[in-house]
Structure formats: structure tokens, C-alpha cells
Amino acid sequence: MADVEHKNLTGASLHEPKGAAAATADKIYVADGAGSGTWEKITADSIDTNSIKNVNEVSLEFVIDDLSSAASHFLVLPWAGDITKIYSVTDTSIATTDTTLTSKIGGVAITGGVITIAFSGSAAGDVDSCTPSALNTVTEGQALEIVCGGETNTSGAHAHLTVVMDIS
């Protein structure tokens, strides 16, 4: 029988990692950097935050079609957790006055959840944001409401929003 390099094994010749037969459920093989490793359960304390960032962070996006229209816009949040940041970016400049976007959960304003889109010097691609600090926790399936103040008279100006969450 001809020798086959390990890297060229296929099909039935493939095998589980070393020690898989004795490993308990819900553990992964963690290399030690010296040609071996151990089977470990990953916990919050064992995560190397230098190699894995934002483990529980997710984002959702939606568009407000007309910043000149005072209206509520809703987004269902499919996870439980905390809203940690909301970003907006416009696709055109706005005129006349600043426009506000107020974030709410269950009709209650999120502390630190207001974005002000400035009209002075505004241009397509302007990014604004807010960092919620309280009343920003949602349950799975709850709606986030963004109330557009409609202050600008620039009809058809869009805002693209990104909602960042730390899911639990």
C-alpha cells in the first residue's frame, strides 16, 4: 500500500481529532501552540478577547424613507439584549433645520437614544450616532420605535440606520 500524506486523506480515511472518543459533550479542542491541545468547555472567563471580539454583538439595519415626514418607524428585534449604539447615515444633504431621531422601546424613550442630524454643512454620507445608556434592554421579538421629527423640508432624504445590540 502506498503512503498517503495526512493532508491528502479523503472520505472514509478521515478521522476525528485526537482524543475525540474520550471528550465529553459541549467541548472543543483548543490547540496549545506546541503541537498538542486539550478538550475544553468555552466559558466567558476562557475567551481570549485578543482573538475574539464582540462575541455577543449583532446589528440590524433599516431605512427611513423620508426625513421630512414626522412619523414613527418600527423594527422588530429578534434577540433579547441591550441596544448599545445606533448609527445613521444620510444619502443626501438636508436643509432648513436639524432633524431628530428618537429611539423608544414600548413607547418609553431610551436614555441617550436621540440622534441629531445637523443640516449645517450636511452632505450625503454624513454619519451620526447615539449611545444608549439606560432603558435600552429589549426582550426577544420586541419592537424598537424610531420617531423621526420631520423637521427638515428636504423631501425624500433617506436615513439608513444600523442598530447594534449586545445580545443575552
Backbone bond lengths (Angstrom), bond angles and torsions (degrees), N, CA, C in turn:
res aa  C-N    CA-C-N  psi(-1)  N-CA   C-N-CA  omega(-1)  CA-C   N-CA-C  phi
1 M - - - 1.448 - - 1.528 108.38 -
2 A 1.316 116.02 136.52 1.466 121.63 -178.55 1.523 110.27 -77.46
3 D 1.332 114.74 145.19 1.461 119.59 176.10 1.530 108.93 -73.28
4 V 1.333 116.26 137.05 1.461 122.25 177.55 1.518 107.39 -120.37
5 E 1.324 115.78 129.41 1.463 118.55 178.51 1.523 109.85 -63.92
6 H 1.311 115.99 142.22 1.465 122.41 -177.62 1.527 111.74 -52.71
7 K 1.320 118.41 -40.38 1.466 121.96 -177.90 1.525 112.34 -65.76
8 N 1.346 118.07 -16.45 1.460 122.20 -177.55 1.522 113.43 -100.16
9 L 1.325 118.09 6.52 1.463 120.80 179.79 1.523 110.02 -66.87
10 T 1.343 116.22 144.86 1.457 121.91 178.27 1.522 110.17 -138.73
11 G 1.341 115.30 167.06 1.463 122.45 171.78 1.517 114.59 48.82
12 A 1.350 116.01 -127.38 1.463 122.42 -175.00 1.524 112.45 -66.14
13 S 1.328 118.06 -15.92 1.464 121.27 179.57 1.528 112.07 -78.46
14 L 1.341 116.62 -15.23 1.468 119.72 178.73 1.522 109.08 -70.73
15 H 1.307 116.10 154.68 1.462 119.89 -179.13 1.516 110.36 -142.44
16 E 1.310 115.46 164.45 1.453 121.88 177.47 1.531 109.31 -70.51
17 P 1.331 117.52 158.53 1.464 119.92 176.80 1.529 111.67 -60.76
18 K 1.317 115.97 155.20 1.458 124.02 178.32 1.524 110.57 -50.37
19 G 1.319 116.53 126.80 1.460 121.93 176.34 1.516 114.87 87.74
20 A 1.337 118.66 1.70 1.464 121.12 -176.97 1.523 112.31 -61.42
21 A 1.315 117.45 -34.57 1.468 120.90 -178.05 1.528 111.86 -63.33
22 A 1.324 117.65 -30.32 1.469 120.92 -177.63 1.534 112.74 -99.35
23 A 1.335 117.55 -7.36 1.469 120.52 -177.45 1.524 110.40 -71.93
24 T 1.327 117.10 142.03 1.456 120.94 176.80 1.525 109.42 -84.17
25 A 1.315 116.01 165.68 1.461 122.11 -177.46 1.527 111.18 -62.45
26 D 1.319 115.39 152.35 1.466 123.61 175.37 1.519 114.00 66.28
27 K 1.314 117.05 30.67 1.457 120.75 174.89 1.520 108.68 -122.12
28 I 1.320 116.34 153.76 1.457 121.22 177.57 1.527 108.93 -123.77
29 Y 1.320 115.48 157.56 1.448 120.61 179.73 1.521 108.94 -83.10
30 V 1.318 116.88 124.83 1.455 122.65 -179.13 1.524 108.33 -113.85
31 A 1.337 116.30 116.64 1.464 121.44 -179.46 1.524 110.11 -69.43
32 D 1.328 116.19 143.41 1.468 120.06 -179.56 1.533 112.98 -97.58
33 G 1.340 116.90 -0.91 1.459 120.43 178.83 1.513 113.44 83.59
34 A 1.321 117.63 -1.96 1.466 121.49 -179.21 1.529 111.16 -120.06
35 G 1.343 116.92 24.73 1.461 120.38 177.19 1.508 114.05 89.16
36 S 1.301 118.58 9.37 1.460 121.69 179.20 1.530 108.00 -143.34
37 G 1.313 116.29 -162.77 1.458 120.55 179.20 1.508 111.14 173.60
38 T 1.314 116.28 -175.10 1.462 122.13 -179.22 1.520 109.56 -138.50
39 W 1.332 115.89 160.45 1.457 122.56 174.81 1.520 107.44 -89.75
40 E 1.346 116.88 124.90 1.459 120.76 -175.58 1.515 111.01 -137.12
41 K 1.323 114.90 150.01 1.460 120.95 170.92 1.527 106.78 -87.83
42 I 1.327 116.76 129.73 1.456 121.20 -179.81 1.524 108.88 -81.25
43 T 1.315 115.54 127.00 1.464 121.79 176.38 1.515 108.34 -126.32
44 A 1.315 116.24 169.09 1.464 120.53 178.92 1.530 110.37 -58.15
45 D 1.326 117.82 -34.65 1.457 121.70 -179.06 1.529 112.77 -74.12
46 S 1.342 117.47 -23.53 1.466 118.96 -175.66 1.526 112.91 -95.65
47 I 1.328 117.83 -2.37 1.461 119.98 -179.03 1.520 109.64 -76.14
48 D 1.318 115.18 128.16 1.461 121.42 176.48 1.519 107.74 -82.92
49 T 1.321 116.63 101.84 1.464 120.02 -175.94 1.523 112.49 -71.09
50 N 1.334 117.71 -5.59 1.460 119.74 173.78 1.524 111.53 -79.07
51 S 1.342 117.02 -21.29 1.454 119.46 -178.76 1.525 113.12 -113.31
52 I 1.329 117.90 -18.08 1.458 121.46 178.63 1.516 107.83 -125.79
53 K 1.314 116.66 118.85 1.459 121.33 -178.64 1.521 110.24 -110.12
54 N 1.318 116.06 148.58 1.463 122.54 170.50 1.524 112.91 49.94
55 V 1.315 116.83 50.88 1.453 122.74 -174.60 1.528 112.01 -54.39
56 N 1.317 118.12 -40.49 1.459 121.71 -176.50 1.519 113.28 -105.01
57 E 1.327 118.01 16.21 1.460 120.96 -176.88 1.530 110.87 -92.98
58 V 1.327 115.16 131.18 1.458 122.03 176.37 1.526 108.24 -133.43
59 S 1.316 116.74 163.07 1.463 119.35 176.50 1.519 110.27 -139.51
60 L 1.320 114.17 151.13 1.459 122.70 177.20 1.521 107.59 -128.76
61 E 1.314 116.44 151.14 1.456 119.68 -178.38 1.520 110.64 -129.99
62 F 1.330 115.44 147.70 1.452 120.82 171.03 1.517 109.38 -156.25
63 V 1.343 116.12 171.00 1.459 121.72 -173.48 1.524 110.21 -121.59
64 I 1.333 115.60 136.60 1.457 121.25 167.31 1.519 105.12 -97.12
65 D 1.336 116.09 117.50 1.467 121.43 -171.20 1.520 115.07 -73.15
66 D 1.323 118.30 -26.82 1.459 119.18 -175.48 1.521 110.37 -147.41
67 L 1.333 116.51 103.80 1.464 121.34 -179.15 1.527 113.17 -70.19
68 S 1.335 117.71 -11.67 1.465 119.78 179.52 1.526 111.82 -88.00
69 S 1.320 116.81 -1.53 1.462 121.10 -179.23 1.528 109.75 -106.93
70 A 1.338 116.40 120.05 1.467 120.46 176.49 1.527 107.58 -72.55
71 A 1.321 116.41 114.69 1.463 120.16 -176.54 1.518 110.64 -162.86
72 S 1.325 115.38 160.28 1.462 121.84 173.60 1.525 108.77 -95.57
73 H 1.323 115.37 140.71 1.461 122.78 177.75 1.520 106.65 -126.31
74 F 1.343 116.80 138.96 1.458 120.74 -172.87 1.529 111.34 -121.94
75 L 1.313 114.20 147.36 1.459 122.46 176.28 1.517 107.76 -138.61
76 V 1.340 117.31 127.05 1.460 121.20 176.29 1.522 108.17 -79.98
77 L 1.333 116.10 130.24 1.463 121.74 178.42 1.537 107.38 -98.09
78 P 1.322 118.07 113.25 1.461 120.60 -173.09 1.526 115.05 -78.72
79 W 1.333 117.41 0.18 1.461 120.80 -179.98 1.518 110.12 -128.08
80 A 1.319 115.86 153.79 1.464 121.26 170.39 1.523 107.72 -82.83
81 G 1.322 116.74 145.79 1.461 119.71 177.95 1.509 111.79 156.81
82 D 1.322 115.04 -163.75 1.459 122.16 -178.24 1.521 110.27 -112.24
83 I 1.324 115.74 136.38 1.463 120.63 172.28 1.524 105.95 -80.14
84 T 1.332 116.96 121.53 1.469 120.79 -174.19 1.528 113.37 -106.83
85 K 1.327 117.43 -20.96 1.466 120.50 -178.55 1.525 107.87 -161.20
86 I 1.323 115.92 145.65 1.462 121.04 171.81 1.526 106.23 -132.84
87 Y 1.330 115.61 127.28 1.454 122.07 179.43 1.529 109.25 -112.41
88 S 1.325 116.41 149.52 1.462 121.04 169.77 1.516 108.09 -130.90
89 V 1.324 115.67 148.98 1.458 121.59 172.79 1.528 106.40 -138.89
90 T 1.316 116.17 133.98 1.458 120.80 -178.88 1.525 110.39 -95.90
91 D 1.331 115.15 155.23 1.459 118.92 179.20 1.521 112.74 -104.81
92 T 1.338 116.51 5.53 1.460 122.27 176.75 1.526 108.07 -160.20
93 S 1.295 117.19 167.48 1.465 119.18 175.04 1.524 108.97 -75.75
94 I 1.334 116.49 156.14 1.458 120.40 175.22 1.526 108.57 -116.01
95 A 1.323 116.11 155.01 1.462 120.69 -174.94 1.521 111.41 -122.68
96 T 1.293 116.03 167.27 1.457 127.41 170.71 1.522 114.36 82.53
97 T 1.328 118.16 -59.18 1.464 120.46 -175.94 1.518 110.26 -156.49
98 D 1.331 116.62 164.21 1.462 121.59 176.31 1.532 109.65 -62.75
99 T 1.310 115.74 152.53 1.464 121.96 176.10 1.521 108.45 -116.54
100 T 1.324 116.81 137.82 1.464 120.75 -179.47 1.523 111.14 -111.42
101 L 1.322 114.84 143.99 1.459 123.39 173.34 1.527 106.59 -122.39
102 T 1.316 117.07 115.08 1.459 122.59 -176.53 1.520 109.65 -108.34
103 S 1.334 117.19 125.12 1.458 122.92 -177.36 1.519 110.54 -92.57
104 K 1.347 115.50 138.27 1.459 121.00 179.87 1.522 110.36 -140.17
105 I 1.324 114.25 151.31 1.461 121.61 172.36 1.522 106.27 -126.35
106 G 1.316 116.12 122.87 1.463 119.66 -179.31 1.519 112.91 58.48
107 G 1.324 117.36 32.74 1.454 122.16 179.45 1.519 114.59 81.10
108 V 1.333 117.78 -1.03 1.468 122.77 -178.71 1.526 109.04 -103.69
109 A 1.327 116.04 126.60 1.466 120.39 -179.57 1.523 111.01 -62.95
110 I 1.333 115.66 137.18 1.458 122.37 176.77 1.529 107.76 -78.47
111 T 1.332 117.00 129.76 1.462 120.84 177.08 1.527 109.24 -63.58
112 G 1.327 116.50 126.41 1.462 120.54 -177.69 1.513 112.86 74.45
113 G 1.329 117.66 19.07 1.457 121.76 -174.12 1.517 115.22 -104.50
114 V 1.333 118.14 28.25 1.464 120.78 179.49 1.526 109.73 -110.65
115 I 1.321 115.17 129.45 1.465 121.97 173.49 1.519 107.43 -105.09
116 T 1.327 116.06 131.34 1.460 121.02 173.47 1.522 108.08 -109.24
117 I 1.330 115.27 121.34 1.460 121.10 176.72 1.527 106.23 -98.63
118 A 1.324 115.94 109.90 1.468 121.11 -175.38 1.521 111.15 -76.44
119 F 1.338 116.34 139.07 1.463 119.73 177.43 1.525 111.13 -85.70
120 S 1.329 117.79 -30.36 1.457 121.32 -177.70 1.528 109.71 -67.20
121 G 1.321 116.22 116.58 1.459 121.40 179.79 1.515 113.77 75.68
122 S 1.334 117.14 12.72 1.470 118.80 -175.68 1.526 111.16 -69.78
123 A 1.327 114.48 152.44 1.462 121.68 179.51 1.516 109.06 -155.19
124 A 1.306 115.99 162.09 1.458 120.23 174.85 1.527 108.83 -57.37
125 G 1.314 116.84 136.69 1.457 121.67 178.75 1.515 114.33 93.04
126 D 1.335 117.93 0.08 1.472 120.04 176.95 1.527 109.85 -66.26
127 V 1.311 116.01 129.75 1.460 121.85 179.62 1.516 108.94 -108.06
128 D 1.326 116.13 130.74 1.459 123.18 173.95 1.513 107.21 -127.47
129 S 1.328 117.21 161.47 1.461 119.19 -178.23 1.518 111.00 -156.72
130 C 1.321 114.68 167.89 1.466 121.64 171.10 1.520 107.34 -139.38
131 T 1.325 115.20 156.55 1.456 121.91 179.77 1.526 108.62 -122.80
132 P 1.332 116.98 95.44 1.463 119.98 179.91 1.526 111.51 -58.24
133 S 1.342 115.05 140.78 1.469 119.09 -177.14 1.524 113.37 -122.87
134 A 1.320 118.62 -14.39 1.470 121.83 178.09 1.524 108.67 -160.99
135 L 1.315 115.98 163.33 1.470 122.73 -178.04 1.529 110.77 54.33
136 N 1.342 115.65 35.70 1.460 122.56 -175.00 1.530 113.47 -117.60
137 T 1.331 117.47 15.74 1.461 122.37 -178.87 1.521 110.06 -96.00
138 V 1.335 116.25 132.55 1.462 121.74 179.86 1.515 110.61 -122.46
139 T 1.330 114.93 155.97 1.454 121.19 171.67 1.523 108.18 -97.14
140 E 1.302 116.66 160.69 1.460 121.21 179.90 1.526 109.94 -57.00
141 G 1.323 116.71 129.82 1.451 121.77 177.45 1.517 114.89 85.27
142 Q 1.309 117.49 2.92 1.464 120.61 179.53 1.527 109.75 -79.85
143 A 1.332 115.98 153.60 1.464 120.96 -178.23 1.519 111.08 -94.51
144 L 1.314 115.17 138.81 1.457 122.93 169.15 1.522 105.92 -97.98
145 E 1.327 116.45 131.25 1.457 121.62 177.58 1.526 108.10 -108.00
146 I 1.318 116.26 131.28 1.458 121.79 172.54 1.524 106.14 -115.56
147 V 1.328 115.58 116.54 1.462 120.77 -179.90 1.524 108.25 -96.43
148 C 1.332 114.80 116.95 1.461 120.68 176.92 1.524 107.56 -89.17
149 G 1.328 116.55 125.97 1.458 121.20 -178.74 1.515 113.83 -69.22
150 G 1.331 118.15 -23.84 1.453 122.23 177.91 1.517 113.94 68.17
151 E 1.326 117.01 24.04 1.462 120.20 -174.67 1.526 114.05 -69.86
152 T 1.318 117.63 -31.75 1.466 119.60 -177.26 1.527 110.78 -73.37
153 N 1.323 117.52 156.49 1.464 119.72 174.48 1.524 111.09 -105.15
154 T 1.328 117.14 16.98 1.462 121.62 179.93 1.523 108.72 -87.22
155 S 1.308 115.97 88.53 1.461 121.76 -177.10 1.533 110.40 -62.51
156 G 1.303 115.32 135.69 1.461 120.87 176.88 1.517 115.43 84.34
157 A 1.334 118.10 1.09 1.474 119.34 176.06 1.527 108.03 -70.50
158 H 1.310 116.52 129.91 1.465 122.31 -178.42 1.525 110.93 -100.96
159 A 1.325 115.60 151.94 1.464 121.96 168.33 1.522 107.24 -124.47
160 H 1.299 116.60 126.97 1.457 122.82 175.88 1.524 106.55 -97.90
161 L 1.327 116.85 122.28 1.458 120.93 -176.20 1.518 111.72 -109.33
162 T 1.334 115.34 142.71 1.456 122.66 172.67 1.517 107.06 -122.77
163 V 1.335 115.61 122.49 1.463 122.01 179.74 1.526 106.99 -105.54
164 V 1.332 116.64 121.37 1.463 121.60 -179.39 1.519 108.32 -103.31
165 M 1.337 115.44 132.93 1.469 121.40 -179.46 1.518 111.38 -126.48
166 D 1.308 114.50 148.16 1.463 122.87 168.12 1.511 104.45 -103.56
167 I 1.346 117.28 102.69 1.460 120.46 -173.68 1.524 110.64 -82.01
168 S 1.334 113.43 149.41 1.470 118.27 -178.60 1.512 110.84 -102.97
